[in-house]
């Protein structure tokens, strides 16, 4: 991360790792950075929103979760089959 601190892919996998470890606040921070730095990465954004929605859901933050699931679908209509 030191060489490329604004790499959205790194933040995505960092969020995925933190989420898997139950470190939800860290996961949310990483996913939010992935969105911030990857706003033009239309291939990655559906997955970032999808996984961040799952973290919000795990925290019982359902309004944010629904918003992120909606964003995921807006980037990739195939997400409707997953949800």
TAURLIN-V689535 format. One record per pair of residues at least 12 apart in sequence whose C-alpha atoms are under 10 Angstrom apart, sorted by sequence separation. I is the first residue (numbers start at 1). J is the second residue. If there is no record, write none. Layout:
BEGIN
i:j
I:J
I:J
END
This chain:
BEGIN
i:j
14:26
15:27
16:28
18:30
19:31
52:64
53:65
54:66
56:68
14:27
15:28
17:30
18:31
35:48
52:65
53:66
13:27
14:28
15:29
16:30
31:45
34:48
35:49
51:65
53:67
54:68
69:83
12:27
14:29
15:30
16:31
33:48
34:49
50:65
53:68
54:69
11:27
12:28
14:30
15:31
31:47
32:48
49:65
50:66
52:68
53:69
13:30
14:31
15:32
31:48
32:49
50:67
51:68
52:69
53:70
11:29
12:30
13:31
15:33
30:48
31:49
49:67
50:68
51:69
53:71
11:30
12:31
15:34
31:50
49:68
50:69
53:72
10:30
11:31
12:32
14:34
31:51
32:52
48:68
49:69
50:70
52:72
10:31
11:32
12:33
13:34
31:52
48:69
49:70
50:71
51:72
8:30
9:31
11:33
12:34
30:52
31:53
46:68
47:69
49:71
50:72
8:31
10:33
11:34
12:35
28:51
29:52
46:69
48:71
49:72
50:73
8:32
9:33
10:34
11:35
27:51
28:52
31:55
46:70
48:72
49:73
8:33
9:34
11:36
27:52
28:53
46:71
47:72
7:33
8:34
9:35
11:37
12:38
28:54
45:71
46:72
47:73
49:75
6:33
7:34
8:35
11:38
28:55
45:72
46:73
5:33
6:34
8:36
9:37
24:52
27:55
28:56
44:72
46:74
47:75
7:36
8:37
9:38
27:56
45:74
46:75
47:76
50:79
6:36
7:37
8:38
24:54
25:55
45:75
46:76
6:37
7:38
8:39
24:55
25:56
44:75
45:76
46:77
5:37
6:38
9:41
12:44
16:48
19:51
23:55
24:56
43:75
44:76
46:78
47:79
50:82
8:41
12:45
15:48
19:52
22:55
42:75
43:76
46:79
50:83
24:58
25:59
42:76
9:44
12:47
13:48
16:51
19:54
20:55
24:59
8:44
9:45
12:48
15:51
16:52
19:55
22:58
8:45
11:48
12:49
15:52
9:48
12:51
16:55
19:58
8:48
12:52
15:55
END
